């Protein structure tokens, strides 16, 4: 299919309706713009594949480097309260002591 379009003063072009319909590009479709020796190439961005919740959480854990066991919210809350109490008990202006991390 060949069509003609005009570049607007804002740098926008209108992709002809027949071409958008053939490609199934609706409003909001995000396109990658590639500069090629033959001209400009538009490619729709491919959405990230859906993964199961467990797989996604495992991937996040690998990225942040957590190697320990899972911790419940109650355990996290208790650790935060314990640390707040420890800091409150320290003398004013004192540099916080380094604390060993439990693994």
C-alpha positions in Angstrom: 0.0 0.0 0.0 1.3 3.4 -0.9 -0.1 6.7 0.6 1.0 10.3 1.0 0.9 12.2 4.3 2.2 15.6 5.4 4.4 16.4 8.4 2.7 19.0 10.7 4.4 22.0 12.3 4.5 19.8 15.5 6.4 17.0 13.8 3.3 14.8 13.6 2.1 12.7 10.7 -1.2 11.0 10.1 -1.0 7.3 9.2 -3.8 6.6 6.7 -6.8 4.8 8.2 -6.6 1.9 5.8 -2.9 1.2 6.9 -3.8 1.6 10.6 -6.7 -0.8 10.2 -4.6 -3.3 8.3 -1.9 -3.2 11.0 -4.5 -3.1 13.8 -3.0 0.0 15.2 -5.6 1.7 17.4 -5.4 4.9 19.5 -2.6 4.6 22.0 -0.6 2.1 20.1 3.1 2.8 20.9 5.5 2.6 18.0 9.3 2.3 17.9 10.8 4.7 15.4 13.9 3.4 13.6 16.1 5.5 11.2 17.1 3.2 8.3 19.1 3.8 5.1 15.8 3.5 3.2 13.8 5.9 5.5 11.9 5.7 8.7 10.6 2.4 10.0 7.7 2.2 12.5 7.3 -0.9 14.6 4.7 -1.5 17.3 6.2 -2.0 20.8 5.6 -5.5 22.0 4.1 -5.7 25.5 6.1 -7.6 28.0 4.9 -11.2 28.3 2.6 -12.0 31.2 4.1 -14.2 33.8 2.7 -16.0 36.8 2.8 -14.1 40.1 5.3 -16.6 41.6 7.7 -16.3 38.7 7.5 -12.5 38.7 8.2 -12.3 42.5 11.1 -14.7 42.1 12.5 -12.5 39.3 12.2 -9.4 41.5 14.0 -11.3 44.4 16.8 -12.2 42.1 17.2 -8.6 40.9 17.3 -7.1 44.4 19.7 -9.8 45.7 17.6 -11.1 48.5 18.9 -14.6 49.3 17.1 -15.2 52.6 13.8 -16.9 53.3 10.5 -15.1 52.8 9.6 -12.8 55.7 6.0 -12.2 56.8 4.5 -8.7 57.2 4.3 -9.3 61.0 8.0 -10.1 61.1 8.8 -7.0 59.1 6.6 -4.9 61.4 8.4 -6.3 64.5 11.8 -5.6 63.0 10.8 -2.0 62.3 9.5 -1.5 65.8 12.6 -3.1 67.3 14.9 -0.8 65.2 12.9 2.3 66.1 13.1 1.5 69.8 16.9 0.9 69.5 17.4 4.2 67.8 15.1 6.0 70.3 17.2 4.6 73.2 20.5 5.9 71.7 21.9 9.2 73.2 21.1 12.3 71.1 23.7 13.0 68.5 25.3 9.6 68.8 26.3 7.9 65.6 24.2 4.7 65.1 26.2 1.6 65.7 26.6 -0.8 62.9 24.2 -3.7 63.3 24.7 -7.3 62.2 22.2 -8.5 59.7 20.6 -11.7 60.6 20.4 -14.3 57.8 
